[in-house]
Amino acid sequence: MNKDIAKGFSIGAIAPVIAFLIYVGFYLEVELETAIKTIDRMGTMTHHISLSVFLTNTILFFMQIKMYKDKVARGILGATLAYAFLVLILILF
């Protein structure tokens, strides 16, 4: 695997987690454990995963395209597809 694609994949995998932590910490203003329990109890875990992945990876993807770093953008797209597969698994099982 190309080094730039691996870099993009790791960026695309870590950035949504960081975005979710920022969302919980600053917007919801509750502890992480409480937020996760509430989200799980409401049954919207897949919604939150999808939204954080879509928002962050879309921004990152187009930033990399604009800077002509196509291989990094390809890695971010791969991480987005991996998250989509994870959400599909969570919905079906």
N, C-alpha and C positions, 0 to 999 in steps of 0.2 A: 504494500500500500504506500502510496506517495506520502511524504512527510506533511505536505500542505493539506491533503485531504484528511489525514489523521488530526491535524491541528484544528481544522474546521469541525470535524466530528466532535472533538472534545469541547470546543467552544459551544457548539450547538447542544451538547448534552448537559453542560454545567450552567449555562446562562439561564434557562428556565427555572432551575432550582433556586438560583440566586434571586430571580425576579419574584418567585413565589414567597421567599423568605422576606423580601422587602415589602411585598403586599401585605403579608400577615403582620409584620412588625410595625409598619407605619400607617397603613390604612385601617386594618381591623383593630389595632391596638390591644391585642390579647397575646397571651403566650402561645408559642408554637404548638405545644401539646394540646391545649384547649381548642385551638383553631382546627387542628387535624381531627380531633374527636368530633367536633361539631360538623365539620364537612363530611366526615364518614357517616355520622348519624343521619344527616340530611340526604345522603346518597348522591352527592354531587362531586365526588372525588374526580371522576373522569372529566367533568366539565372544567374543573379548576386546572387539571393537568393540561387539557387541550388548549384552554385559553392562554395559560402562561407560555406554553410552547409556541403557539401561533403568533402571539404578539412579539415575543423576544426574538424568535428565530426569523420571522419575516423582516424585522428591522435589521438584524445582523446580516441576513442573506443579501438584502439590497445594498447595504453598506459595502459589503465585499465585492459585489458586482460593480458598483460605482467606482471602486478603487482598482478595478481590473484584476482582482484576485479570484479568478474563476474556480481554481481548485479548492480553495478554502470555502467558497460558497457551495461547492459540490459536497464537501464534508458536512456543512451545516444542513444541507438538504437531506443528506443521509441520516443525520441525527433526528431530524424532524420525522422522517419516515419510520425510524425505529420507535420514536414516541407514539406515532400513530398506530403502529402494530401493538405496542403495549396497551394503549387505550382500547383497542379492539379486543384484545385478550381479556382485559378487565370487564368490558361490557358483556362479553359472551360467557365468561365463567365467573 
